[in-house]
Amino acid sequence: MFQFPDDTTKRYEKIIMLYRMRCKNGLVSTSTNRNLGCGEWDYNCYTYLIDSSMTDSVARAVSDYQINGFSGTTFQYTSQPQYNLTFSEQQQVTYTSVNGETSVSPGSGAAVLNHPFATGSQSGRMQYLWTAAELSAAGFTAGDINGLGIDLGSSGALYQNLRIRVRHTAQDSLNALSPEIDGFTEVYFLNTDFPANGLQRFNFHTPFNWDGTSNLLLEFIYTGVSGTGSCLTTGEQMTDTRALVNTASDGYLETSGGPAVIDIPAAVGNNITGAITIAFWCYGDTARIPANTSIFEALDAAGRRQLNLHLPWSNGSVYWDCGNDGTGYDRINKAATTAETEGRWNHWAVTKDVTTGSMKI
């Protein structure tokens, strides 16, 4: 603060504005050439006089931090990695009495199998195929299937989030390169304990209605195992591919709508020459898609976009950008269906061949 002297001989003024005109190339116009630079009547220089009792701005308070999707005043956070917890409603079916049940056994054999439960993995997904001829020969007739039994050669483990799903299929042999992943009906979902050897019963919470003529495809999925038992099963060896077994540990990156970035080492770009393919699995959130998304982006040393994929943009279209010589990047795009971008896992691949000039989605 500055205290003005109490001196009536002095005069004080408030500087409202001070500016300098920027003259083009430092030139000043003359009486014969008014377009050299600045001049007395420069028409690009505007000065407004405003009543000093008025204000020319509005006071506004903003938060020190902004968090996507949060409007409260206190936000809990941690500096340690956290993991999402997903709660699922499982369905347990207990029979107090059985009236008129028919049980049949399609197939036989005493071979010791390490699947679907003795894989040694904490997660698994298996598919098994039974043909209509096998089922009919065993005594199956069209109608509801209410449960399943598996003969255990050993036991002593708890399988978490065990799901059994069933569907009709025209396939008579399974192909690992083109597995069926849709069209299943979930019939069983429960943390399941295998306490003893012998027949393990799975009571379906939703009966599956077999049409009597189609082959049946059964799928087992689990996401956690505890206990010491190996849970071997008994079965038989088939000449055709009737089973697909996958015990790879799966993982995925889930975002909550805000930016989530995984940095890829820049040295990866050194291996890219005249062609590139980028492939991945993607599951779009039905509550947020379509939106202005960007699955990945790569810039060169000059900060120019070389790779980018919008999957999708807010208009539902997919945009694939690749290559930039300083004048712009190449782009192709195409409208996508809802099923191709949200509510399920989809496999995508984008390619570019510099030699042929071909780009594909």
Secondary structure, DSSP 8 states (H G I E B T S, - for coil): -------TT--------------GGG-B--SS-TTSSB-TT-TT-------TTS-SS------S---TT--SS-----SS----------B----S---S----------EEE--SS-SS-S-EEEEEEE-HHHHHHHT--SEEEEEEEEEESS--EEEEEEEEEEEEE--SS--TTS---SS-EEEEEEEEEE-SSEEEEEEEEEEEEE-SSSEEEEEEEE-EEEES----EEE---SS--EEEE----------SS-------GGGGGG--SEEEEEEEEE--TTT-SS---SEEEE-TTS-EEEEEESS-TTSEEEEEEEE-SS-EEEEEEE--HHHHSSSEEEEEEEEETTTTEEE-
